[in-house]
Structures are given as structure tokens and as C-alpha cells.
Amino acid sequence: MTHTAAYSITGKRIMIDNETGKFFVSIAEDSTFCDVIGQLYDFVADNNADADMAYDWVCEMCDISTFVADNYAWDMFYDVWQQAAESAGMDEAIIAGDSRY
């Protein structure tokens, strides 16, 4: 299943299922998700969290099972996680996703 990022006529970020044409409003529009993303930088710095740990934490804090298919939310998450990981001096292999480390 693939999704296309788009905007609704009211300006909200939405994801459209390419197979069915159905859409859902991005979790990036949710205030709780935005608040958690705002706390993500500190969480990564305090816990030296890799992307998996940070992703699980965001899902837990937002009481959701996943947001990986939501391009807007994923990009928002990954940009903040990557900046925090670099600032925390995390090994570049971990930031690049090399699971051997």
C-alpha cells in the first residue's frame, strides 16, 4: 500500500491511499503529536535514543501504533531525531541506520 502526501481544500495535510483513493488526515495535524515531537529532541539527548527507540517513544506518548505510512509525520519525526542525534554526538553509523552498531 502506498500513499501520496497532499493537502485538503481546507489546508490540512492529508495522505491519500493510491489504491483505494481513500484519505486520512496526517497525525502531524494533531496537537499531541506536535507536542511530543517538540519533546523528542530532549528525549534523544537524555536517553541517547536511536531511531527505533525514539519512534517507539513517540508512538507510546501519542497512544498510536504507527505513523510510518504518514509521510508528513515521518519526515517531521526523522528530521528532529536526526538533528538531536547529531547534536548528542551519536555515532554516524547509527544515524545512517547501520544496524551492526
VMD Tcl script that draws the C-alpha trace (Angstrom):
set ca {
  {0.00 0.00 0.00}
  {1.42 3.35 -1.00}
  {0.31 6.79 -0.02}
  {0.64 10.22 -1.59}
  {1.04 13.32 0.52}
  {-1.42 16.09 -0.32}
  {-3.40 18.97 1.17}
  {-7.16 19.12 1.70}
  {-9.18 22.07 0.43}
  {-9.03 23.46 3.98}
  {-5.22 23.29 4.00}
  {-4.80 20.25 6.24}
  {-2.05 17.76 5.48}
  {-3.59 14.50 4.27}
  {-2.37 11.14 2.98}
  {-4.18 9.52 0.02}
  {-4.13 5.74 -0.47}
  {-3.06 5.26 -4.10}
  {-5.02 2.02 -4.45}
  {-8.37 2.98 -2.93}
  {-8.39 6.77 -3.20}
  {-9.35 6.98 0.47}
  {-7.56 9.55 2.58}
  {-6.73 10.29 6.18}
  {-5.66 13.46 7.93}
  {-1.99 13.36 8.86}
  {-1.12 12.81 12.53}
  {1.12 15.84 12.02}
  {-2.09 17.90 12.35}
  {-2.63 16.53 15.88}
  {-1.57 18.83 18.73}
  {-0.45 15.92 20.93}
  {1.82 14.60 18.19}
  {3.29 18.08 17.65}
  {3.90 18.47 21.41}
  {5.64 15.08 21.57}
  {7.80 15.94 18.56}
  {8.70 19.12 20.45}
  {9.92 16.96 23.35}
  {11.73 14.48 21.10}
  {14.97 16.46 20.98}
  {15.37 16.28 24.76}
  {14.33 12.61 24.85}
  {17.02 11.67 22.33}
  {19.66 13.72 24.12}
  {18.76 12.38 27.58}
  {18.48 8.72 26.52}
  {20.91 8.51 23.59}
  {17.92 7.09 21.73}
  {18.35 5.52 18.32}
  {15.60 5.97 15.73}
  {13.74 2.80 16.78}
  {13.68 3.74 20.44}
  {12.61 7.30 19.64}
  {9.89 6.08 17.25}
  {8.51 3.70 19.89}
  {8.54 6.50 22.45}
  {6.61 8.85 20.15}
  {4.01 6.14 19.45}
  {3.67 5.41 23.16}
  {3.34 9.07 24.12}
  {0.71 9.64 21.40}
  {-1.10 6.36 22.11}
  {-0.83 5.26 18.47}
  {0.54 2.06 16.95}
  {2.36 3.56 13.96}
  {2.80 6.61 11.78}
  {5.39 5.28 9.33}
  {2.94 5.49 6.36}
  {2.26 9.15 7.13}
  {4.94 10.99 5.13}
  {4.40 14.33 6.86}
  {4.64 12.84 10.35}
  {7.57 10.57 9.46}
  {9.56 13.46 7.95}
  {8.81 15.64 10.96}
  {9.92 12.86 13.31}
  {13.05 11.89 11.40}
  {14.28 15.47 10.91}
  {14.07 16.18 14.64}
  {15.56 12.80 15.59}
  {18.47 13.22 13.18}
  {19.29 16.74 14.43}
  {19.11 15.58 18.04}
  {21.26 12.52 17.37}
  {23.91 14.62 15.63}
  {23.91 17.18 18.45}
  {24.21 14.41 21.03}
  {27.31 13.13 19.24}
  {25.72 9.82 18.32}
  {27.86 7.59 16.12}
  {27.28 8.41 12.44}
  {26.77 4.72 11.63}
  {23.77 4.67 13.95}
  {22.38 7.86 12.43}
  {22.84 6.36 8.96}
  {20.87 3.29 10.04}
  {23.67 0.73 10.13}
  {22.20 -1.89 12.47}
  {25.57 -3.53 13.13}
  {26.32 -0.85 15.77}
}
mol new
graphics top color blue
foreach p $ca { graphics top sphere $p radius 0.5 }
foreach p [lrange $ca 0 end-1] q [lrange $ca 1 end] { graphics top cylinder $p $q radius 0.2 }
display resetview
